[in-house]
Amino acid sequence: MSGPDADGVPGPGGPERSVTVEIYGNARLLSGRSEVEVRLPARASAQDVAARLAREAPELVGEVLDPGGGLAPSYVLNLNGRCFLSESERSIGDRDRILLFSSQAGG
């Protein structure tokens, strides 16, 4: 992760951005929240988002967030409804919205 170090100094990703993570489905039921604010570096991966989300919404660890880091296999993250986040880093803008939802749908 390229955020601030222990002294709060920004890492290689530059200053952090404030991002809203919108939570849907079972993740919303588990957390009791529809969204969570997190701080992310200018470039972030799905694992970076999951790590920050685990700190802000620890009730998601186990079912939605992998205890070892990252997302549980059946969950995905989407940036602004346009592209899915993966292990590759993407540019994150201040006030971006990241959607967390299950990749499995029934019907």
The first five atom37 places (N, CA, C, CB, O) and aatype in JSON, in Angstrom:
{
  "aatype": [12, 15, 7, 14, 3, 0, 3, 7, 19, 14, 7, 14, 7, 7, 14, 6, 1, 15, 19, 16, 19, 6, 9, 18, 7, 2, 0, 1, 10, 10, 15, 7, 1, 15, 6, 19, 6, 19, 1, 10, 14, 0, 1, 0, 15, 0, 5, 3, 19, 0, 0, 1, 10, 0, 1, 6, 0, 14, 6, 10, 19, 7, 6, 19, 10, 3, 14, 7, 7, 7, 10, 0, 14, 15, 18, 19, 10, 2, 10, 2, 7, 1, 4, 13, 10, 15, 6, 15, 6, 1, 15, 9, 7, 3, 1, 3, 1, 9, 10, 10, 13, 15, 15, 5, 0, 7, 7],
  "atom_mask": [
    [1, 1, 1, 1, 1],
    [1, 1, 1, 1, 1],
    [1, 1, 1, 0, 1],
    [1, 1, 1, 1, 1],
    [1, 1, 1, 1, 1],
    [1, 1, 1, 1, 1],
    [1, 1, 1, 1, 1],
    [1, 1, 1, 0, 1],
    [1, 1, 1, 1, 1],
    [1, 1, 1, 1, 1],
    [1, 1, 1, 0, 1],
    [1, 1, 1, 1, 1],
    [1, 1, 1, 0, 1],
    [1, 1, 1, 0, 1],
    [1, 1, 1, 1, 1],
    [1, 1, 1, 1, 1],
    [1, 1, 1, 1, 1],
    [1, 1, 1, 1, 1],
    [1, 1, 1, 1, 1],
    [1, 1, 1, 1, 1],
    [1, 1, 1, 1, 1],
    [1, 1, 1, 1, 1],
    [1, 1, 1, 1, 1],
    [1, 1, 1, 1, 1],
    [1, 1, 1, 0, 1],
    [1, 1, 1, 1, 1],
    [1, 1, 1, 1, 1],
    [1, 1, 1, 1, 1],
    [1, 1, 1, 1, 1],
    [1, 1, 1, 1, 1],
    [1, 1, 1, 1, 1],
    [1, 1, 1, 0, 1],
    [1, 1, 1, 1, 1],
    [1, 1, 1, 1, 1],
    [1, 1, 1, 1, 1],
    [1, 1, 1, 1, 1],
    [1, 1, 1, 1, 1],
    [1, 1, 1, 1, 1],
    [1, 1, 1, 1, 1],
    [1, 1, 1, 1, 1],
    [1, 1, 1, 1, 1],
    [1, 1, 1, 1, 1],
    [1, 1, 1, 1, 1],
    [1, 1, 1, 1, 1],
    [1, 1, 1, 1, 1],
    [1, 1, 1, 1, 1],
    [1, 1, 1, 1, 1],
    [1, 1, 1, 1, 1],
    [1, 1, 1, 1, 1],
    [1, 1, 1, 1, 1],
    [1, 1, 1, 1, 1],
    [1, 1, 1, 1, 1],
    [1, 1, 1, 1, 1],
    [1, 1, 1, 1, 1],
    [1, 1, 1, 1, 1],
    [1, 1, 1, 1, 1],
    [1, 1, 1, 1, 1],
    [1, 1, 1, 1, 1],
    [1, 1, 1, 1, 1],
    [1, 1, 1, 1, 1],
    [1, 1, 1, 1, 1],
    [1, 1, 1, 0, 1],
    [1, 1, 1, 1, 1],
    [1, 1, 1, 1, 1],
    [1, 1, 1, 1, 1],
    [1, 1, 1, 1, 1],
    [1, 1, 1, 1, 1],
    [1, 1, 1, 0, 1],
    [1, 1, 1, 0, 1],
    [1, 1, 1, 0, 1],
    [1, 1, 1, 1, 1],
    [1, 1, 1, 1, 1],
    [1, 1, 1, 1, 1],
    [1, 1, 1, 1, 1],
    [1, 1, 1, 1, 1],
    [1, 1, 1, 1, 1],
    [1, 1, 1, 1, 1],
    [1, 1, 1, 1, 1],
    [1, 1, 1, 1, 1],
    [1, 1, 1, 1, 1],
    [1, 1, 1, 0, 1],
    [1, 1, 1, 1, 1],
    [1, 1, 1, 1, 1],
    [1, 1, 1, 1, 1],
    [1, 1, 1, 1, 1],
    [1, 1, 1, 1, 1],
    [1, 1, 1, 1, 1],
    [1, 1, 1, 1, 1],
    [1, 1, 1, 1, 1],
    [1, 1, 1, 1, 1],
    [1, 1, 1, 1, 1],
    [1, 1, 1, 1, 1],
    [1, 1, 1, 0, 1],
    [1, 1, 1, 1, 1],
    [1, 1, 1, 1, 1],
    [1, 1, 1, 1, 1],
    [1, 1, 1, 1, 1],
    [1, 1, 1, 1, 1],
    [1, 1, 1, 1, 1],
    [1, 1, 1, 1, 1],
    [1, 1, 1, 1, 1],
    [1, 1, 1, 1, 1],
    [1, 1, 1, 1, 1],
    [1, 1, 1, 1, 1],
    [1, 1, 1, 1, 1],
    [1, 1, 1, 0, 1],
    [1, 1, 1, 0, 1]
  ],
  "atom_positions": [
    [[0.84, -1.17, 0.0], [0.0, 0.0, 0.0], [0.89, 1.23, 0.0], [-0.96, 0.0, 1.21], [1.96, 1.23, 0.61]],
    [[0.44, 2.27, -0.68], [1.3, 3.43, -0.84], [0.8, 4.65, -0.08], [1.43, 3.76, -2.28], [1.13, 5.78, -0.45]],
    [[0.03, 4.47, 0.97], [-0.47, 5.57, 1.78], [0.59, 6.08, 2.73], [0.0, 0.0, 0.0], [1.77, 5.75, 2.58]],
    [[0.19, 6.89, 3.72], [1.16, 7.45, 4.63], [1.84, 6.38, 5.47], [0.5, 8.46, 5.53], [1.27, 5.32, 5.74]],
    [[3.08, 6.68, 5.87], [3.78, 5.76, 6.75], [3.33, 6.02, 8.19], [5.32, 5.91, 6.61], [2.39, 6.78, 8.42]],
    [[3.99, 5.4, 9.14], [3.6, 5.51, 10.55], [3.62, 6.95, 11.05], [4.51, 4.67, 11.41], [2.93, 7.28, 12.02]],
    [[4.4, 7.81, 10.4], [4.48, 9.21, 10.81], [3.46, 10.08, 10.08], [5.87, 9.75, 10.56], [3.44, 11.3, 10.27]],
    [[2.6, 9.46, 9.25], [1.6, 10.22, 8.52], [2.11, 10.88, 7.26], [0.0, 0.0, 0.0], [1.4, 11.7, 6.66]],
    [[3.33, 10.55, 6.84], [3.91, 11.14, 5.63], [3.39, 10.37, 4.42], [5.48, 11.12, 5.69], [3.49, 9.14, 4.4]],
    [[2.84, 11.07, 3.4], [2.33, 10.36, 2.24], [3.41, 9.51, 1.58], [1.76, 11.34, 1.25], [4.57, 9.92, 1.48]],
    [[3.02, 8.33, 1.13], [3.93, 7.43, 0.44], [4.02, 7.79, -1.03], [0.0, 0.0, 0.0], [3.64, 8.89, -1.43]],
    [[4.53, 6.87, -1.85], [4.74, 7.13, -3.26], [3.47, 7.5, -4.02], [5.36, 5.94, -3.9], [3.56, 8.13, -5.07]],
    [[2.3, 7.13, -3.5], [1.05, 7.44, -4.18], [0.61, 8.88, -3.98], [0.0, 0.0, 0.0], [-0.4, 9.29, -4.54]],
    [[1.35, 9.66, -3.19], [0.99, 11.05, -2.95], [-0.03, 11.17, -1.84], [0.0, 0.0, 0.0], [-0.28, 10.22, -1.1]],
    [[-0.63, 12.36, -1.73], [-1.6, 12.58, -0.67], [-2.82, 11.67, -0.83], [-2.03, 14.04, -0.64], [-3.17, 11.27, -1.94]],
    [[-3.43, 11.37, 0.27], [-4.6, 10.49, 0.23], [-5.85, 11.25, -0.15], [-4.8, 9.8, 1.58], [-5.95, 12.47, 0.01]],
    [[-6.83, 10.49, -0.67], [-8.1, 11.04, -1.09], [-9.21, 10.47, -0.22], [-8.37, 10.74, -2.57], [-9.12, 9.34, 0.26]],
    [[-10.26, 11.25, -0.02], [-11.44, 10.8, 0.71], [-12.38, 10.14, -0.3], [-12.14, 11.98, 1.46], [-12.76, 10.76, -1.29]],
    [[-12.74, 8.89, -0.03], [-13.55, 8.1, -0.95], [-14.72, 7.49, -0.18], [-12.7, 7.0, -1.65], [-14.56, 7.07, 0.96]],
    [[-15.88, 7.44, -0.81], [-17.04, 6.78, -0.22], [-17.15, 5.38, -0.81], [-18.35, 7.59, -0.48], [-17.15, 5.2, -2.02]],
    [[-17.26, 4.38, 0.08], [-17.52, 3.01, -0.36], [-19.0, 2.74, -0.11], [-16.6, 1.97, 0.41], [-19.45, 2.73, 1.03]],
    [[-19.74, 2.53, -1.19], [-21.16, 2.19, -1.09], [-21.26, 0.67, -0.88], [-21.96, 2.65, -2.37], [-20.63, -0.1, -1.6]],
    [[-22.05, 0.26, 0.09], [-22.14, -1.15, 0.47], [-23.52, -1.69, 0.1], [-21.86, -1.34, 2.0], [-24.54, -1.09, 0.44]],
    [[-23.54, -2.82, -0.6], [-24.8, -3.4, -1.07], [-24.96, -4.85, -0.6], [-24.88, -3.34, -2.58], [-23.99, -5.5, -0.22]],
    [[-26.2, -5.33, -0.64], [-26.51, -6.74, -0.39], [-26.19, -7.2, 1.02], [0.0, 0.0, 0.0], [-26.42, -6.48, 1.99]],
    [[-25.67, -8.42, 1.11], [-25.37, -9.03, 2.41], [-24.34, -8.21, 3.19], [-24.86, -10.45, 2.21], [-24.39, -8.16, 4.42]],
    [[-23.41, -7.58, 2.49], [-22.41, -6.74, 3.16], [-23.09, -5.59, 3.91], [-21.38, -6.18, 2.13], [-22.67, -5.23, 5.0]],
    [[-24.14, -5.03, 3.33], [-24.9, -3.97, 3.99], [-25.61, -4.51, 5.23], [-25.91, -3.33, 3.02], [-25.64, -3.86, 6.27]],
    [[-26.19, -5.7, 5.1], [-26.87, -6.31, 6.25], [-25.88, -6.58, 7.39], [-27.56, -7.62, 5.83], [-26.2, -6.34, 8.55]],
    [[-24.7, -7.08, 7.05], [-23.69, -7.37, 8.07], [-23.17, -6.11, 8.77], [-22.53, -8.13, 7.45], [-22.96, -6.1, 9.98]],
    [[-22.97, -5.06, 8.0], [-22.38, -3.84, 8.56], [-23.42, -2.9, 9.16], [-21.61, -3.11, 7.49], [-23.11, -2.09, 10.03]],
    [[-24.66, -3.01, 8.7], [-25.69, -2.1, 9.15], [-25.52, -0.7, 8.58], [0.0, 0.0, 0.0], [-26.12, 0.25, 9.08]],
    [[-24.71, -0.58, 7.54], [-24.44, 0.73, 6.93], [-24.59, 0.64, 5.41], [-23.03, 1.23, 7.3], [-24.38, -0.41, 4.81]],
    [[-24.94, 1.76, 4.82], [-25.04, 1.79, 3.36], [-23.77, 2.34, 2.72], [-26.24, 2.63, 2.93], [-23.53, 2.14, 1.53]],
    [[-22.96, 3.04, 3.51], [-21.69, 3.54, 2.98], [-20.69, 3.8, 4.11], [-21.91, 4.83, 2.17], [-21.06, 3.97, 5.27]],
    [[-19.42, 3.82, 3.72], [-18.31, 4.05, 4.65], [-17.31, 4.97, 3.97], [-17.63, 2.69, 5.09], [-16.99, 4.79, 2.79]],
    [[-16.81, 5.96, 4.7], [-15.77, 6.84, 4.16], [-14.41, 6.23, 4.49], [-15.9, 8.28, 4.76], [-14.16, 5.81, 5.62]],
    [[-13.52, 6.19, 3.49], [-12.14, 5.73, 3.69], [-11.18, 6.7, 3.02], [-11.95, 4.29, 3.13], [-11.58, 7.46, 2.13]],
    [[-9.95, 6.67, 3.43], [-8.88, 7.46, 2.81], [-8.01, 6.5, 2.02], [-8.03, 8.26, 3.9], [-7.61, 5.45, 2.53]],
    [[-7.71, 6.86, 0.78], [-6.91, 6.01, -0.1], [-5.81, 6.82, -0.78], [-7.81, 5.34, -1.17], [-5.95, 8.03, -0.97]],
    [[-4.71, 6.14, -1.14], [-3.67, 6.83, -1.91], [-4.19, 7.16, -3.31], [-2.38, 5.96, -2.0], [-5.24, 6.67, -3.73]],
    [[-3.44, 7.98, -4.03], [-3.83, 8.41, -5.37], [-3.97, 7.23, -6.33], [-2.82, 9.4, -5.92], [-4.75, 7.29, -7.27]],
    [[-3.22, 6.18, -6.1], [-3.35, 4.94, -6.88], [-3.59, 3.82, -5.9], [-2.07, 4.66, -7.76], [-2.83, 3.64, -4.95]],
    [[-4.67, 3.06, -6.12], [-5.04, 2.01, -5.18], [-5.56, 0.79, -5.92], [-6.09, 2.53, -4.19], [-6.1, 0.89, -7.02]],
    [[-5.4, -0.37, -5.29], [-5.91, -1.63, -5.81], [-7.08, -2.08, -4.95], [-4.8, -2.72, -5.85], [-7.39, -1.46, -3.94]],
    [[-7.72, -3.16, -5.36], [-8.81, -3.73, -4.57], [-8.32, -4.12, -3.18], [-9.42, -4.96, -5.28], [-9.04, -3.96, -2.2]],
    [[-7.1, -4.62, -3.1], [-6.55, -5.01, -1.81], [-6.35, -3.79, -0.9], [-5.22, -5.74, -2.0], [-6.59, -3.88, 0.31]],
    [[-5.94, -2.68, -1.46], [-5.79, -1.44, -0.68], [-7.14, -1.01, -0.11], [-5.2, -0.32, -1.56], [-7.24, -0.66, 1.07]],
    [[-8.17, -1.04, -0.95], [-9.51, -0.64, -0.51], [-9.99, -1.59, 0.59], [-10.51, -0.64, -1.71], [-10.53, -1.15, 1.6]],
    [[-9.8, -2.89, 0.39], [-10.24, -3.88, 1.38], [-9.55, -3.67, 2.72], [-9.98, -5.29, 0.87], [-10.18, -3.79, 3.77]],
    [[-8.26, -3.36, 2.7], [-7.52, -3.14, 3.94], [-8.06, -1.93, 4.69], [-6.03, -2.95, 3.64], [-8.23, -1.98, 5.91]],
    [[-8.33, -0.84, 3.98], [-8.87, 0.35, 4.64], [-10.29, 0.11, 5.12], [-8.83, 1.55, 3.68], [-10.67, 0.57, 6.19]],
    [[-11.06, -0.62, 4.33], [-12.43, -0.93, 4.71], [-12.48, -1.82, 5.95], [-13.17, -1.61, 3.55], [-13.37, -1.68, 6.79]],
    [[-11.52, -2.73, 6.07], [-11.46, -3.62, 7.24], [-11.26, -2.81, 8.52], [-10.31, -4.65, 7.09], [-11.78, -3.18, 9.57]],
    [[-10.52, -1.72, 8.43], [-10.31, -0.86, 9.61], [-11.56, -0.08, 9.98], [-9.16, 0.12, 9.35], [-11.87, 0.1, 11.16]],
    [[-12.28, 0.38, 8.96], [-13.46, 1.21, 9.2], [-14.73, 0.39, 9.46], [-13.69, 2.12, 8.02], [-15.66, 0.88, 10.11]],
    [[-14.78, -0.83, 8.95], [-15.96, -1.7, 9.11], [-15.5, -3.12, 9.42], [-16.85, -1.67, 7.82], [-15.68, -4.02, 8.6]],
    [[-14.91, -3.34, 10.61], [-14.36, -4.65, 10.94], [-15.38, -5.78, 10.96], [-13.69, -4.59, 12.28], [-15.01, -6.96, 10.88]],
    [[-16.65, -5.44, 11.05], [-17.69, -6.48, 11.03], [-17.77, -7.19, 9.68], [-19.04, -5.86, 11.37], [-18.41, -8.24, 9.58]],
    [[-17.14, -6.64, 8.65], [-17.14, -7.28, 7.33], [-16.03, -8.32, 7.17], [-17.0, -6.22, 6.26], [-16.04, -9.1, 6.22]],
    [[-15.06, -8.31, 8.08], [-13.95, -9.26, 7.99], [-14.47, -10.67, 8.26], [-12.81, -8.9, 8.99], [-15.15, -10.91, 9.26]],
    [[-14.14, -11.57, 7.37], [-14.56, -12.96, 7.48], [-15.55, -13.32, 6.39], [0.0, 0.0, 0.0], [-15.29, -14.23, 5.59]],
    [[-16.67, -12.62, 6.35], [-17.71, -12.9, 5.36], [-17.47, -12.19, 4.03], [-19.07, -12.51, 5.92], [-17.65, -12.77, 2.96]],
    [[-17.06, -10.92, 4.09], [-16.92, -10.09, 2.9], [-15.45, -9.78, 2.61], [-17.7, -8.79, 3.07], [-15.01, -9.79, 1.46]],
    [[-14.71, -9.51, 3.66], [-13.28, -9.21, 3.53], [-12.47, -10.38, 4.06], [-12.92, -7.91, 4.3], [-12.73, -10.88, 5.16]],
    [[-11.51, -10.81, 3.3], [-10.64, -11.92, 3.68], [-9.79, -11.51, 4.88], [-9.74, -12.37, 2.49], [-9.17, -10.44, 4.84]],
    [[-9.75, -12.33, 5.95], [-8.93, -11.96, 7.11], [-7.45, -11.77, 6.77], [-9.07, -13.02, 8.18], [-6.74, -11.05, 7.48]],
    [[-6.98, -12.41, 5.71], [-5.58, -12.28, 5.3], [-5.34, -11.08, 4.39], [0.0, 0.0, 0.0], [-4.21, -10.84, 3.97]],
    [[-6.37, -10.33, 4.1], [-6.27, -9.18, 3.2], [-7.02, -9.43, 1.91], [0.0, 0.0, 0.0], [-7.06, -10.56, 1.42]],
    [[-7.59, -8.42, 1.38], [-8.34, -8.53, 0.13], [-9.81, -8.85, 0.36], [0.0, 0.0, 0.0], [-10.3, -8.84, 1.49]],
    [[-10.49, -9.12, -0.73], [-11.91, -9.42, -0.7], [-12.15, -10.91, -0.66], [-12.61, -8.81, -1.9], [-11.34, -11.69, -1.16]],
    [[-13.27, -11.32, -0.07], [-13.71, -12.71, -0.19], [-13.98, -12.97, -1.68], [-15.01, -13.0, 0.7], [-14.32, -12.04, -2.41]],
    [[-13.82, -14.21, -2.13], [-13.92, -14.5, -3.57], [-15.23, -14.08, -4.24], [-13.74, -15.95, -3.78], [-15.24, -13.82, -5.45]],
    [[-16.32, -14.0, -3.51], [-17.6, -13.69, -4.14], [-17.95, -12.2, -4.12], [-18.69, -14.47, -3.46], [-19.09, -11.84, -4.41]],
    [[-17.0, -11.33, -3.78], [-17.26, -9.89, -3.74], [-16.35, -9.15, -4.71], [-17.06, -9.35, -2.33], [-15.23, -9.56, -4.99]],
    [[-16.88, -8.03, -5.22], [-16.13, -7.19, -6.15], [-16.25, -5.72, -5.75], [-16.63, -7.4, -7.6], [-17.16, -5.34, -5.0]],
    [[-15.34, -4.92, -6.26], [-15.35, -3.48, -6.06], [-15.4, -2.81, -7.42], [-14.1, -3.0, -5.26], [-14.7, -3.21, -8.35]],
    [[-16.24, -1.78, -7.54], [-16.4, -1.06, -8.79], [-16.15, 0.42, -8.52], [-17.82, -1.29, -9.39], [-16.64, 0.97, -7.54]],
    [[-15.38, 1.06, -9.39], [-15.03, 2.46, -9.24], [-15.98, 3.33, -10.06], [-13.57, 2.71, -9.66], [-15.98, 3.27, -11.29]],
    [[-16.8, 4.12, -9.37], [-17.72, 5.07, -10.01], [-18.68, 4.44, -11.01], [-16.94, 6.14, -10.69], [-19.15, 5.12, -11.92]],
    [[-18.97, 3.15, -10.87], [-19.88, 2.48, -11.79], [-19.32, 2.3, -13.19], [0.0, 0.0, 0.0], [-20.05, 1.99, -14.12]],
    [[-18.0, 2.48, -13.33], [-17.39, 2.44, -14.66], [-16.44, 1.28, -14.88], [-16.66, 3.7, -14.92], [-16.37, 0.72, -15.98]],
    [[-15.69, 0.9, -13.84], [-14.71, -0.17, -14.02], [-14.52, -0.92, -12.69], [-13.34, 0.4, -14.52], [-14.74, -0.37, -11.62]],
    [[-14.13, -2.16, -12.79], [-13.91, -2.97, -11.61], [-12.47, -2.83, -11.14], [-14.23, -4.44, -11.89], [-11.54, -2.77, -11.94]],
    [[-12.31, -2.77, -9.82], [-10.96, -2.73, -9.25], [-10.44, -4.15, -9.14], [-10.96, -2.02, -7.86], [-11.19, -5.08, -8.85]],
    [[-9.16, -4.3, -9.38], [-8.51, -5.62, -9.27], [-7.24, -5.44, -8.47], [-8.22, -6.24, -10.69], [-7.1, -4.47, -7.72]],
    [[-6.31, -6.35, -8.64], [-5.04, -6.24, -7.93], [-4.14, -5.18, -8.55], [-4.32, -7.58, -7.92], [-3.16, -4.75, -7.94]],
    [[-4.46, -4.75, -9.78], [-3.72, -3.66, -10.41], [-4.19, -2.34, -9.81], [-3.9, -3.67, -11.96], [-5.38, -2.16, -9.53]],
    [[-3.27, -1.42, -9.63], [-3.63, -0.12, -9.07], [-4.31, 0.75, -10.13], [-2.39, 0.59, -8.52], [-3.98, 0.69, -11.31]],
    [[-5.26, 1.55, -9.67], [-5.97, 2.5, -10.53], [-5.89, 3.87, -9.88], [-7.45, 2.07, -10.75], [-5.72, 3.99, -8.67]],
    [[-6.01, 4.9, -10.68], [-6.05, 6.27, -10.16], [-7.35, 6.47, -9.39], [-5.92, 7.31, -11.31], [-8.43, 6.09, -9.85]],
    [[-7.22, 7.06, -8.21], [-8.38, 7.35, -7.35], [-8.45, 8.85, -7.18], [-8.28, 6.61, -5.96], [-7.47, 9.49, -6.79]],
    [[-9.61, 9.42, -7.46], [-9.8, 10.86, -7.3], [-10.51, 11.17, -6.0], [0.0, 0.0, 0.0], [-11.25, 10.34, -5.46]],
    [[-10.27, 12.36, -5.49], [-10.96, 12.79, -4.28], [-12.46, 12.79, -4.56], [-10.47, 14.21, -3.82], [-12.91, 13.28, -5.6]],
    [[-13.22, 12.24, -3.65], [-14.68, 12.13, -3.71], [-15.18, 11.07, -4.68], [-15.26, 13.46, -4.1], [-16.37, 11.04, -4.98]],
    [[-14.3, 10.18, -5.17], [-14.77, 9.05, -5.97], [-15.67, 8.17, -5.11], [-13.57, 8.22, -6.52], [-15.66, 8.26, -3.88]],
    [[-16.45, 7.33, -5.78], [-17.33, 6.38, -5.08], [-16.95, 4.98, -5.54], [-18.85, 6.69, -5.36], [-16.82, 4.7, -6.74]],
    [[-16.79, 4.11, -4.57], [-16.47, 2.71, -4.85], [-17.63, 1.86, -4.37], [-15.13, 2.26, -4.17], [-18.09, 2.01, -3.24]],
    [[-18.12, 0.98, -5.22], [-19.26, 0.13, -4.89], [-18.76, -1.24, -4.49], [-20.24, 0.03, -6.09], [-17.93, -1.83, -5.19]],
    [[-19.24, -1.75, -3.37], [-18.91, -3.09, -2.88], [-20.16, -3.94, -2.97], [-18.35, -3.06, -1.42], [-21.18, -3.62, -2.36]],
    [[-20.09, -5.04, -3.74], [-21.25, -5.92, -3.84], [-20.82, -7.32, -4.23], [-22.25, -5.37, -4.86], [-19.69, -7.56, -4.65]],
    [[-21.75, -8.25, -4.07], [-21.48, -9.64, -4.4], [-21.45, -9.81, -5.91], [-22.52, -10.58, -3.76], [-22.24, -9.2, -6.63]],
    [[-20.54, -10.66, -6.38], [-20.47, -10.93, -7.82], [-21.44, -12.04, -8.2], [-19.03, -11.32, -8.24], [-21.56, -12.39, -9.37]],
    [[-22.12, -12.61, -7.22], [-23.08, -13.68, -7.46], [-24.49, -13.11, -7.39], [-22.89, -14.84, -6.44], [-24.84, -12.38, -6.46]],
    [[-25.29, -13.44, -8.37], [-26.68, -12.98, -8.37], [-27.6, -14.19, -8.57], [-26.92, -11.91, -9.49], [-27.27, -15.12, -9.3]],
    [[-28.71, -14.15, -7.94], [-29.68, -15.25, -8.07], [-30.92, -14.75, -8.73], [0.0, 0.0, 0.0], [-31.09, -13.55, -8.98]],
    [[-31.79, -15.67, -9.02], [-33.02, -15.18, -9.62], [-33.82, -16.22, -10.15], [0.0, 0.0, 0.0], [-34.89, -15.96, -10.69]]
  ]
}
